[in-house]
Amino acid sequence: MTTLSLDRDHQVIIINPDIMPEADEFDFWGHIFLHQDEISIGEFSKGADRHMLRFHYRNCPFELHFEYYGDNLWIAASGAQSELLLENLTDYLSAS
């Protein structure tokens, strides 16, 4: 089971999946993880050791990050309005 925790100090949602996706599976994993009624998925960016999937929740932008070498997954808010929704987004994704 994937668990989420809100890191208020850094304004991110830490994601701890049972099985960490492989780098070449992140785009697919992210689409499945974010497949929710209130989320629209945007652009995917692929780097050497970090990938990012942009999305919107309640019309506010967010980024799902994956750092391959550190096995880290997190969601960052993109702007002040998005930061206000981090707790709601954590609850929304945890409930699904």
N, C-alpha and C positions, 0 to 999 in steps of 0.2 A: 504494500500500500504506500502511496506517495503521501508524505506529510509536508505541510507548509508552515513556516513560522515567519512572523513579521519582525524584522529587525528595524526598530524605530530609530536607532542611532544613525543607521546608514540609509534609511528610507528605501529598503528593498524587502522583497519577499524571498526567503531562502527556500528552495525546493529540495527535498530529500526523497528521491524515488527508490523503490526497492531495487530496481536494476537501472543503473546509469546507462543512458543511450550511448551508442558508439558515435563518433564524430560524423560519419556518413549517414547516420540514421536520425540526426537531430531535427532536421526539417520535418520529416515524417512524424517523429515523436512529438514535436511541438504542435503540429496541426491536430494531432489526436488529443493531446493534453488540453489545448485551448478550444476544442470543439464544444462550444457552449452557445446558447441562444443570445446572450448579451455581449458576445465577443465577435469582432470582425478581425480577421487576420490580414496582415499587410505584407510588406516586403521582407524577404529573407536575405541575410548577408552572411557570406561564408569567408572566414579568414583561416590563417595557418593553424592557430590554436584557439580561436574564439569564434563562435557563430552567434548570430542574433536574429530573432524573429520579431518584427514589429507587429503590434496589434492595438486595437481600440476596445475599451470597456467603458460603457456609458458615455460614448463620444469623446473620451480622453485617451491620449496616446500612452502606450507602455512598450517596454522592450523585454522580451524573454532572452536571457543570455545563457550561453553554454561555453564554459572554458574547459577544453578537452584535457589538457595536461594536469589540471588540478581537480578534475571531476567535480566541477562546481556548476550549479544551476541556480539562477535567480531571476527575479522580475524587478525591473527598475521603472520608476515613474518618469515620464518625460514632461516635466513642467510642474508648476505649483498646483494646478487644478488636479492633475493626476495624483500627486502626493496625498491630497485630501481623500482620495478613494482607495488608497492602499489597504487599509483595514477592511473595507467592504469587499475589495477584490479577493483578499485572503480568505474571508468567510465564504464568499461565493464559490471560489475554486475548491475549498475544503469540503463544502457540502455536496459537491457533485462527484 
